[in-house]
């Protein structure tokens, strides 16, 4: 069996990502988001919700960790960041064009989680606890739903059926489109779930389009999956 080259994670880790990173992941334009409601699924300790709401964009975040107190979440953030920080510099499946080096990446992750924790305490109504493949929202509640570094990235931990059921549920609550980033695993390989999802009869009402971007940290992660109703 070929040895794995990618970052080895024994669980879904809490790593905060910033508004700017989200814009690069998903080709988001600030002007295009104004007046739209956005759901950020599996958002963890990212600061996208806080930074977007500060810009007048109503974002709701969804993650299992929001059942925890700010203190408990903070206790998990640092060990997760430390474990990734120690390992990632020697992992060959990353390009450092944007982040420059692990130290700068760590600074951004710290900024994101710190900004999140302040907002989590000040505006708890923006943060809804729960886990895919179920969402506690009404049909067509949001104009756009975003999922970053959860579904395809964790292909070895989440089944194809889980992906299918999650996409169905995401599209139930989304009246516009969903964007899922990245479309590769932590091994920097295209997810082999995508062809199965495209051919799954339960997803026949949806169009799957891989959209290229100019952002690449994890190798081959310069694209997201856009899901729309046909």
BANU-589491 format. One record per residue (C-alpha): residue number from 1; x negated, y negated, z. Coordinates in steps of 0.5 Angstrom, whole numbers. Layout:
N
+-----+-------+-------+-------+
| num |    xx |    yy |    zz |
+-----+-------+-------+-------+
| NUM |     X |     Y |     Z |
...
+-----+-------+-------+-------+
END
This chain:
230
+-----+-------+-------+-------+
| num |    xx |    yy |    zz |
+-----+-------+-------+-------+
|   1 |     0 |     0 |     0 |
|   2 |    -3 |    -7 |    -2 |
|   3 |    -4 |   -11 |     4 |
|   4 |     0 |   -17 |     5 |
|   5 |    -3 |   -24 |     3 |
|   6 |     2 |   -29 |     6 |
|   7 |     3 |   -32 |    13 |
|   8 |     6 |   -26 |    18 |
|   9 |    11 |   -28 |    22 |
|  10 |    15 |   -23 |    27 |
|  11 |    21 |   -27 |    28 |
|  12 |    24 |   -34 |    25 |
|  13 |    20 |   -39 |    27 |
|  14 |    22 |   -46 |    30 |
|  15 |    18 |   -51 |    25 |
|  16 |    20 |   -58 |    24 |
|  17 |    21 |   -61 |    17 |
|  18 |    21 |   -69 |    16 |
|  19 |    26 |   -72 |    11 |
|  20 |    21 |   -74 |     6 |
|  21 |    19 |   -66 |     6 |
|  22 |    27 |   -65 |     5 |
|  23 |    27 |   -70 |    -1 |
|  24 |    21 |   -66 |    -4 |
|  25 |    24 |   -59 |    -3 |
|  26 |    31 |   -61 |    -6 |
|  27 |    29 |   -67 |   -11 |
|  28 |    34 |   -71 |    -6 |
|  29 |    35 |   -78 |    -8 |
|  30 |    37 |   -83 |    -3 |
|  31 |    42 |   -87 |    -7 |
|  32 |    45 |   -80 |    -9 |
|  33 |    46 |   -78 |    -2 |
|  34 |    50 |   -85 |     0 |
|  35 |    57 |   -83 |     1 |
|  36 |    56 |   -76 |     1 |
|  37 |    57 |   -71 |     7 |
|  38 |    51 |   -66 |     8 |
|  39 |    50 |   -59 |    12 |
|  40 |    43 |   -57 |    14 |
|  41 |    44 |   -50 |    15 |
|  42 |    38 |   -46 |    19 |
|  43 |    36 |   -53 |    21 |
|  44 |    32 |   -51 |    27 |
|  45 |    28 |   -57 |    30 |
|  46 |    27 |   -61 |    23 |
|  47 |    28 |   -69 |    23 |
|  48 |    32 |   -69 |    17 |
|  49 |    39 |   -70 |    20 |
|  50 |    36 |   -75 |    25 |
|  51 |    33 |   -79 |    19 |
|  52 |    39 |   -78 |    14 |
|  53 |    44 |   -81 |    19 |
|  54 |    39 |   -87 |    21 |
|  55 |    40 |   -88 |    14 |
|  56 |    47 |   -88 |    14 |
|  57 |    48 |   -81 |    11 |
|  58 |    52 |   -76 |    15 |
|  59 |    49 |   -70 |    16 |
|  60 |    51 |   -64 |    20 |
|  61 |    46 |   -59 |    23 |
|  62 |    47 |   -52 |    24 |
|  63 |    43 |   -47 |    27 |
|  64 |    43 |   -41 |    33 |
|  65 |    38 |   -45 |    37 |
|  66 |    43 |   -51 |    39 |
|  67 |    46 |   -46 |    44 |
|  68 |    40 |   -48 |    48 |
|  69 |    38 |   -54 |    52 |
|  70 |    33 |   -59 |    49 |
|  71 |    28 |   -57 |    55 |
|  72 |    29 |   -50 |    52 |
|  73 |    28 |   -51 |    45 |
|  74 |    22 |   -56 |    47 |
|  75 |    19 |   -50 |    50 |
|  76 |    20 |   -46 |    44 |
|  77 |    17 |   -51 |    39 |
|  78 |    10 |   -51 |    41 |
|  79 |     8 |   -44 |    42 |
|  80 |    11 |   -43 |    35 |
|  81 |     7 |   -49 |    32 |
|  82 |     1 |   -47 |    35 |
|  83 |     1 |   -39 |    32 |
|  84 |     3 |   -42 |    25 |
|  85 |    -3 |   -47 |    26 |
|  86 |    -8 |   -42 |    28 |
|  87 |    -6 |   -38 |    22 |
|  88 |    -5 |   -42 |    16 |
|  89 |   -11 |   -45 |    15 |
|  90 |   -14 |   -38 |    13 |
|  91 |    -8 |   -36 |     9 |
|  92 |    -9 |   -36 |     1 |
|  93 |    -2 |   -37 |    -1 |
|  94 |    -2 |   -44 |     1 |
|  95 |    -4 |   -51 |    -3 |
|  96 |    -6 |   -57 |     1 |
|  97 |    -5 |   -62 |    -4 |
|  98 |     1 |   -66 |     0 |
|  99 |    -1 |   -64 |     7 |
| 100 |    -9 |   -64 |     6 |
| 101 |   -11 |   -60 |    12 |
| 102 |    -7 |   -56 |    18 |
| 103 |    -8 |   -62 |    23 |
| 104 |    -4 |   -66 |    18 |
| 105 |     1 |   -61 |    17 |
| 106 |     1 |   -60 |    25 |
| 107 |     2 |   -68 |    26 |
| 108 |     8 |   -68 |    21 |
| 109 |    11 |   -62 |    25 |
| 110 |    10 |   -65 |    31 |
| 111 |    14 |   -72 |    29 |
| 112 |    19 |   -68 |    26 |
| 113 |    21 |   -64 |    32 |
| 114 |    20 |   -70 |    37 |
| 115 |    25 |   -74 |    33 |
| 116 |    30 |   -68 |    33 |
| 117 |    29 |   -67 |    40 |
| 118 |    31 |   -75 |    41 |
| 119 |    37 |   -74 |    37 |
| 120 |    39 |   -68 |    39 |
| 121 |    40 |   -71 |    46 |
| 122 |    43 |   -77 |    44 |
| 123 |    48 |   -74 |    39 |
| 124 |    49 |   -67 |    40 |
| 125 |    56 |   -67 |    36 |
| 126 |    51 |   -67 |    30 |
| 127 |    48 |   -60 |    32 |
| 128 |    53 |   -54 |    31 |
| 129 |    51 |   -48 |    34 |
| 130 |    52 |   -41 |    30 |
| 131 |    49 |   -36 |    25 |
| 132 |    50 |   -34 |    18 |
| 133 |    53 |   -31 |    15 |
| 134 |    59 |   -35 |    19 |
| 135 |    60 |   -42 |    19 |
| 136 |    65 |   -45 |    24 |
| 137 |    67 |   -51 |    19 |
| 138 |    74 |   -52 |    14 |
| 139 |    74 |   -50 |     7 |
| 140 |    70 |   -56 |     3 |
| 141 |    68 |   -59 |     9 |
| 142 |    61 |   -62 |     5 |
| 143 |    59 |   -65 |    -1 |
| 144 |    52 |   -61 |    -1 |
| 145 |    49 |   -56 |     3 |
| 146 |    42 |   -55 |     4 |
| 147 |    38 |   -49 |     6 |
| 148 |    30 |   -49 |     7 |
| 149 |    26 |   -44 |     9 |
| 150 |    31 |   -39 |    11 |
| 151 |    34 |   -34 |     6 |
| 152 |    29 |   -32 |     1 |
| 153 |    23 |   -33 |     5 |
| 154 |    25 |   -28 |    10 |
| 155 |    27 |   -23 |     5 |
| 156 |    23 |   -17 |     9 |
| 157 |    28 |   -19 |    15 |
| 158 |    35 |   -21 |    11 |
| 159 |    38 |   -16 |     7 |
| 160 |    41 |   -17 |     0 |
| 161 |    48 |   -17 |     3 |
| 162 |    46 |   -22 |     8 |
| 163 |    44 |   -27 |     3 |
| 164 |    51 |   -25 |    -1 |
| 165 |    55 |   -26 |     5 |
| 166 |    51 |   -32 |     7 |
| 167 |    52 |   -36 |     0 |
| 168 |    59 |   -34 |     0 |
| 169 |    60 |   -37 |     6 |
| 170 |    56 |   -43 |     5 |
| 171 |    60 |   -44 |    -2 |
| 172 |    67 |   -44 |     2 |
| 173 |    65 |   -50 |     6 |
| 174 |    62 |   -54 |     0 |
| 175 |    66 |   -57 |    -5 |
| 176 |    60 |   -59 |    -9 |
| 177 |    53 |   -55 |    -9 |
| 178 |    48 |   -52 |    -5 |
| 179 |    41 |   -52 |    -5 |
| 180 |    36 |   -46 |    -3 |
| 181 |    29 |   -47 |    -2 |
| 182 |    24 |   -44 |    -3 |
| 183 |    26 |   -38 |    -8 |
| 184 |    20 |   -34 |    -6 |
| 185 |    18 |   -30 |     0 |
| 186 |    12 |   -32 |     4 |
| 187 |     8 |   -27 |     0 |
| 188 |     9 |   -33 |    -5 |
| 189 |    13 |   -28 |   -10 |
| 190 |    20 |   -29 |   -13 |
| 191 |    25 |   -26 |    -9 |
| 192 |    28 |   -20 |   -12 |
| 193 |    35 |   -21 |    -9 |
| 194 |    36 |   -26 |   -14 |
| 195 |    38 |   -22 |   -20 |
| 196 |    42 |   -18 |   -16 |
| 197 |    46 |   -24 |   -13 |
| 198 |    47 |   -26 |   -20 |
| 199 |    50 |   -20 |   -22 |
| 200 |    54 |   -19 |   -16 |
| 201 |    62 |   -19 |   -18 |
| 202 |    63 |   -22 |   -11 |
| 203 |    59 |   -28 |   -14 |
| 204 |    62 |   -29 |   -21 |
| 205 |    65 |   -35 |   -20 |
| 206 |    58 |   -39 |   -18 |
| 207 |    53 |   -41 |   -23 |
| 208 |    46 |   -40 |   -20 |
| 209 |    40 |   -45 |   -23 |
| 210 |    33 |   -45 |   -21 |
| 211 |    31 |   -52 |   -21 |
| 212 |    23 |   -54 |   -22 |
| 213 |    20 |   -59 |   -17 |
| 214 |    13 |   -62 |   -17 |
| 215 |    12 |   -60 |   -10 |
| 216 |     8 |   -54 |    -8 |
| 217 |     6 |   -52 |    -1 |
| 218 |     7 |   -44 |    -1 |
| 219 |     4 |   -42 |    -8 |
| 220 |    10 |   -41 |   -13 |
| 221 |    15 |   -45 |    -8 |
| 222 |    16 |   -51 |   -13 |
| 223 |    23 |   -49 |   -15 |
| 224 |    30 |   -49 |   -11 |
| 225 |    36 |   -45 |   -13 |
| 226 |    42 |   -49 |   -14 |
| 227 |    49 |   -46 |   -13 |
| 228 |    55 |   -49 |   -16 |
| 229 |    62 |   -47 |   -18 |
| 230 |    63 |   -45 |   -25 |
+-----+-------+-------+-------+
END
